[in-house]
């Protein structure tokens, strides 16, 4: 599914307009859908390459190198699968009207942060606090 763009291609959300107005929502929805489609296309390409690339390599070092490359590619795809779940969650938040607001504080997440990481669920301050808490628990 391709993201339909009803926005001007040069549009960027700005702080001087109402937060999460229709244009901003459409901007982020399209951004998320394009990101998801890019990931899915990459996965399809990986599957094709792995199906085509199966061959018997007699040299042990070359075979090990290819298997390492495949394992790395599969780990990358697994991380991307988790990103797709976060993209889908962000799209659901757009639908229910909670997108762009911090899960912890309920305050708006900055547009710059959302533009850089459209799956963000915490404001920068809340994210830093969350990461400090995680670090404390990890260090124990």
Secondary structure, DSSP 8 states (H G I E B T S, - for coil): ------S-TT----TTS-TT-HHHHHHHHHHHHHHHHHHHHHHHHHHHHHHHT------HHHHHHHHHHHHHHHHHHHHHHHHHHHHHHHHHHHHHT-TTB-TTT--B--HHHHHH-TT--S-HHHHHHHHHHHHHHHH-
